[in-house]
Amino acid sequence: MAASHATAGSCPNRAVLLAVTCLGQFMVLLDNTVVGAALPDMQHRLHTQLTGLQWIVDAYVLLVAMLLLSGGVFADRFGRKRVYLTGVAVFTVASLVCSLAPSLGWLIAGRVLQGIGAAALSPASLALLVAAYPVPQERIKAIGLWAGFSGIGLAAGPVAGGVLTDAFGWPAIFLVNLPIGVILLLAGLRTLEETRNPSAPAIDVPGTVLSVLAVGALTYGLIEGGARGWTSPVILSGFTAAVILLAAFVAVETRRSAPMLPLRLFRQRLFTVSNTAMVVVGFALMGSSFFFSQFFVYVQGSSILRAGLQTLPVSLAMVIVSPYAGRLAARYGFRIVVTTGLALAGLGLLALGLVHADTGYGNVWWRLGVVGTGFALTMSPLTGAAIQAVDPQEGGLASGISSTTRQIGAVLGVALLGAVVRIRQSGGASFETGLNSAFLAAGIVTLATAVFTGLWLTRSKPTEGSTAPQRSTDPDVVTTSNEAPVNSH
């Protein structure tokens, strides 16, 4: 077995490791969406507009997206337990900073610090899991539970945020992370065993810096474009800088012997398509979730608590479906499950684009349920597909890339769908009409991606001369570098 798995078998209780890693990822993804329910309260108490709300969300997601790749490499190189617990500590302290923030600027600063902690915590949690489950079929089930449970955190955020904000105000949504963080630190220090990959690449400083600057410039242009004007010099300069920096990033990564993002991984069709689809999952789910509570509060006149509870069908659908998504993928294959999930989510978003101020809740809840069911079917199989497409030695890197693509999608979802709303409003449309357009746009993109995965979510034959392990071209066959193919049926 590979060196990175050398100590995994001595872990006294893999169930405890599974619980610790799942809870950590749950906390990260909960924080992705728990803020959504509190946005109306933040807007009122912090005296900010839509642009400010976008920065509250994207300051966190943006830092996660920009640093996740480095977090995966750090975990493999310096120890997955060490990086995981460091991430938990930073995230917990940052949550305290957010809860005590007296102004918008301080809150955004705290969210940036939270993003840094999450970028270490998230890939390390999955890398720990992959190292502890070297048998392919066991690993698939473990990843399914990890992705499913963390997906529940993504869906449960609006409900938890609504309850906490209504009872105690928006700072409470960050205070809830403190006891979770303390529990994870105590349990992790006592139960987790260190694993690492001695052959992990060195830290790619130029690649990391260029990726940070490129994604940062793009996000700035997308968020500020509505307020400053899409043709203003500063916005056009931001987009131009993003393109130049992205080109420089690709050029640097192509020439480095140990790049942060090995482009050879994208020779595997399964890896490329699964990560592309993960961008859309982050885009549509996070982008639409950003507006759920605002729709119920500002369009239908609900209270913050009621608005949080009204999003419950999304959470319930993900709670019920997520634990089964990995098993369904193991039985029927990644392509069938992912394509079905994206189709359902896309249809649900299109249906949400047709709701209005006078639409009764009895005709809204099922649309939210369809969206939740669809995305629950996609996240676990897409994560599993990305992991299975690469050498097990690169599990930390692959998990970092998979998480990064989802977070980049989330950044773009909040920024672009927010831009859709602002553009519609600038043309004289109401906030309600702008939201309808945003949901319809998200639905169209998601349905188009369902067609894409239906056609292309399969394994490709190894490129001639590649050093990657030989893999089956059947998407339903799982292989590792040292084992014969195991049919997932």
N, C-alpha and C positions, 0 to 999 in steps of 0.2 A: 504494500500500500504506500501511497505517496507520503513524503515527509510531513506535509502539512496535516496529515491525519494521524500522526504517530501516537499522540497522547489522547486522541479522541475516545478510544475504546476504554480508557481507564476512568472516564467520567462516572462517578458513583451512581448518578441518576439522570439519565437523559431526559426524563420527564420534567425534572426541575429545570434543566437547561432550556428545554422547549418553552416552559412557562416564562422563564426570565427573558428570553429573547423575544417571545411573542408580546409580552407586556411592554417591553421597551419600544418595539415598533408600533404597538397600539398607541402609546403616548405620543409618538411622533405624528402619526396620521390623525389622531384625535385633534391635535393642535392645528392641523391643516384646515379643519372645518369648524371647530368649536367657535372660532372667532366670528364666523358668518352670522350666527344668531345674535351676537352682541353688537354688530355693526350699527344698527339704528341707535342704540344707546351711546356708542362711541361717537357717532356723528353729532348727537345732541350735546353730550357733555364736553367733548373736545372741540366743538365748533369747527368742524371740517366738512368738506364736500366729497363728491364721488372719487376724485383723484386721491384725496387723503386716505379714504377707505381702501382704495386699491393698493396704496403703499403699505398700509398696515398688514394686508394679506401677503403681498408679493415681496416685502422686505424679508420675510421669513422664507417663503418658498424659493425665492431667487438665490439666497445664500445656500440653501440646501442643494439646489440644482447645480450651482457653480462648484461646490466643494465635494460633492458625493464621490466623484471619481477618485480624487485624492484620498478621501476617507477610506475607500475600498483598498487602495494600495497601502496606506498606512496600516490598516488592519492586518493585511497579509504579511507585511514586512516587519512591523514592530510588535505584533501580538494582538490577536483579536479581542482577548479579554481586556487588555490594557486600554485599547482604543475605545471599546464599548463602554467601559466604566467611566473613562474620561468624558466621553460624550454625554453620558447620563448626568455627570456632575455639572458640566457646563450648561446643559439644558435646564437643569433644576434651578441653578442660580439665576439664569436668564429669565425664567418664569417669575421669580421673585421680583426682579427688576421691572418686568412688565406690569406686574400687579401694583407696584408703587409709583408708576410713571405719572408725573403731574401734568404732562403735556404731550402733544402729538409727537414731537421730536424725540422725547425720551422713550415713548412707546415703540417707535420705529427702531430706535437704537437697541432696545431690549429684544425686539423681534429679530434683528440682525444676529445678536448673540445666540438666540435660540436656534437660528438656522445653522450656525457654526456647530453647535452641539449636536443637532440632528444629523448633520452631514458626517459626523464621526460615528454616532450611535447606530444609524440605520444600516449601512452596509456591513458593519461589524457584527450586527445581530444575525444577519443571514449567513455571513461567513462562518460564524460559530456553529450555526445549525448544520451547514453543509459539511463541515469538518467532523461533526459528531455522528453523521449518518452516511457512512461511505457506501452502503449497499444501495444501488439505484432505486429499487422500488420503495424502500423505506424512506429514502431521501425525498422522493416525489410526494409521499404522504405527509412528511414533516413540513415540506415547503408549502403544501396545500393548507395545512393548519396554520402555519405562520402567516401566509398571505391572506387567508380567510379571516383570521382573528384580527389582524391589523386592518383589514378592509372594514371590519365592523367599527373600528375606531374612526375611520374616515367617515362612515355613515352616521355614527352616533353623535358626532360633534354638534350638529345643529340642535338636537333635542337637549343634550346636556347644557349647551350654551344658553338656550332659551330659559331653562329652569334656573340656572345659576344667576344669569343676568337679571331676571325678573325678581329674584329673591334678594340678591346682594349687590347687584351692579356689575358692570363689565370686568372689574379687577378679579372677581371670583373665578373667572374661567381660567386664569393663569395660576391662581393659588391651588387649584385642584391637582396640579402637577407635582407639588411639593411632597406630599406623602408618598406618591407613586415613585418619585425619584429616590427618596430615602430607602424605601423597601427594595428597590432594584439594586442600590449600592450595597446594602447589607447582605442581601441574598447572593448577589454576584460575587462579592469578595469571598464568601464562604463556600460557594458551590461550583463556580465556573473554574475550569482548568485552561491554562494557556495553550493556544495552538498558533502556529505561524507557518508561513511558507518561506523557507530559507532562500529559495531561488527567486523570490519576488523582486520585481524591478526596483531601481532607485526612484526616488521622488522626482517627478518631471516638473521642475519649477517653471521653465518657460511655457510649457503647455498649460499648466494651472493658471498662470497669470493671464495668458492670452484668452483662455476660456472665460475667466472671470470678467475681463474687460469686454469681450464680445457680447456675452449674454447680458451684462449690465447695460451696455449701450443700447442694445435692442429693446430691452425692457423699459428703459428711460424714454425712448422715443415713442413706444406704444402707449405708455401711461400718460405722459405729459403732452402727447400730440393733440388730444382733444381740448386741453386747456390753453395751450400756447399757439395752436394752429398747426395743421399738418404740413404746411409749406413754409413755416418759419425757419430761419437759418439754423437755429439751435437743434430743431427736430430733424431737419434734413442732414445736418452734420452728425447727429447721433446714429441715424440709419446708415450713413456712409461709413462711419467708423466701425459699426458692427460688421458690415460686409468685409471691410479690409482686415479687421482683426480675425474674423472667422477664416478668411483665406490664409492669413498668416499662421493661424493655428493648424490648419490642415497641412500646410507646407512644413511646419516644424515637426509635426507628428510623423509625417512620412519619412523624414530624414533621421529621426532619433533612433538609437539602438534600443532604448527602453522607454517608449512613449507612454504617456498617461492613458491614451486611447489607441491601442493597437488596431490599426485599420484592417489588418488581416482578419480580425474576427468577423468583419462584415462580408467576408467571402462566403460565409455560411448563410444561406438564404433564411433558415429558421431564425438565426440570431438577428439578422437585419429586419425581417418582417415583424418579428415579435416586438422589437424595440420601437419600430415605427408605429405599430398599433398602440403601444403603451403611451406614446406621446399623445395620441388622440384620446385615450382613456383619461389621462390627466387633464387635457384640454377641456373635454366636454363635461366631465364630472365636477372638477373643481370650478370651472368657469360658470356652470349652471348653478352649483351649490352657493356660489358667491351671491346670487340673486334670489334664492329661495325665500329667506326671511324678509328681504326687502320687498318682495312681491306681496307677501301676506300682510306686512305692516303698512307699506305705503300705498299699495293698490287696493287691497281688500279691507284695510282698516283694522287688522288684528292687533292684539297686544303682543309684546315680545314673547311672553310665556306661551300664549296660544299659537303664535307663529312657529315657535320651536316644536311644539307638539304636532302641529299640522304637517311638519316634514317627516313625521314618524314612519309613514309607509316606506320611505327610502331606506331607513335604518332597519326596519323589520324585514324587508325583502333581502337585504344584505346579510342580516343575522341568520336567516333561514337558509339562504342559498349558498353563501360563501364557503361553509365547511364542506360542501359536496362538489364544489367546482373542480378541485384537484382530482378527486376520484373519478368524476365524469371524464376529465381529460385523459386520465390513465386508461380508461376503458374505451372511449370513443375516439381519442386523438385530439390534439390541440386545435386543429383546424375547425372541426365541427363545432366544438364547444365555444371557441372564441368568436367565430362568425355568427353563431346563433345569438350569443350575448350582445355583440355589437349591433346586430339587427334589432333586437328588442330595445336596447337603450336608445338607438336612433329614432325608432318609432315613438317611444315614450317622450322624447324631447320634442319631436314634431307635434305631438298631442299637447304638450305643455305650451307650445307656441300659439295655441288657439284658445287659451283660457283668458278670461276678462275679469273686470272688477265685480260683475254680477254673476259670475259662474259659481254655482253652489259647490261646497266642498265635496259633496257626494259625487261630483263629476270631475274632481281634481285628484283625489287620493289615489285612484287606480293608475293614473298617469305617472305619479311619483313612484308607485310600486313597480311599474314596468321598467322605469329607468334604473331603480335599484337592483332589480333582478338581472337586468342585462349587464350592468357593470360588475356585479358580483360574479357572473359567469366568466368574465374576461381576465380579471387581475391575477388570480392564482395560476391559471394555465399559461398566461403570457410570461409570468415570472419563471415558471417551471421550464417553459420552452427556451428562454434565454440561457438558463443554467445548463440545460441538457445539450445545448448547441456547442459548448466549449469544453476544453479540457478541465477536469475536476480541480487541477492545480490552480486554475484561474477563477475559482469560485467567488473569491472576494471581489475581484475586478468585474466579473460578469454581474454580480449583484449590484455593484456600484453603478454600472452602466444602465441596468434595468431601472433602478430607482431614479437615476438622473433623468432618463427619458420621460418618466412619468412626471417628475417635478418640473422639467422644462415645459411639458405640456400644460401643467397647472399654471405656471407663470404666464404662458401665452393665453390660456383660457381666460384668466382674470383680466389681463390687459386687453386682448382683442375683443372679447364680448363686452367689456366695459366701453371700448371704443365704439362698438356698434350702437350701444345705447346712447352715447353722447352724440354721435353723428345724427341719429334719428331725432334726438331732442333739438339739436342745432337747426334742423330743417323744419322745426315747428311741431313735431310729434310729441305726444305725451310720454311720460315715463313708462306707462303701461304698454304703449305701442313699441317703445324701445326694447322692453323686456321680451315682448313677443318675438321681435326680430332676432334677438340674441338666442333665444331658445330654438327658433327655427334654424338659424345658422349652425348651432351646435348639432342639431339633429341631422342636418344634411351632411355635415362632415363625418359624423359617426356612421351613417348608412353607407357613405362612399367607402369608408374604411372596412366595413363588413364585406363589401364586394372584393376589396383588395386582399383581405385575409383569406376569403374563400378561394381565391385563385392562387395565392402565393405562399400561404403559411405551410410550407413543406421543407424538408431537408434538401440541401443541394449536395452534389458530389464534391469531394475535396478537390481543391485546385491542384493541378499537376505540380509536383515538387513541393507541396505544402508539408510542413512538419506536423500539422495537426493530426490527431488520431483518425483512423478510418472509421467512418460512421455510415449507418444505413441511410438510404435515401427515403425510406418509409418514415413519415412523421410519427407513426404509432409505435416505432421501435426505439427503445432507449438503450444507449450504449455508453460505456466508459472506456478510458484509455487502456485499461488492463483486463477487461472482461468481454465475453462474447455478448452479442445482442440479446436483449431480454424483451420479448414481446409484451407490450404494456397491456394487452388484452388478457 
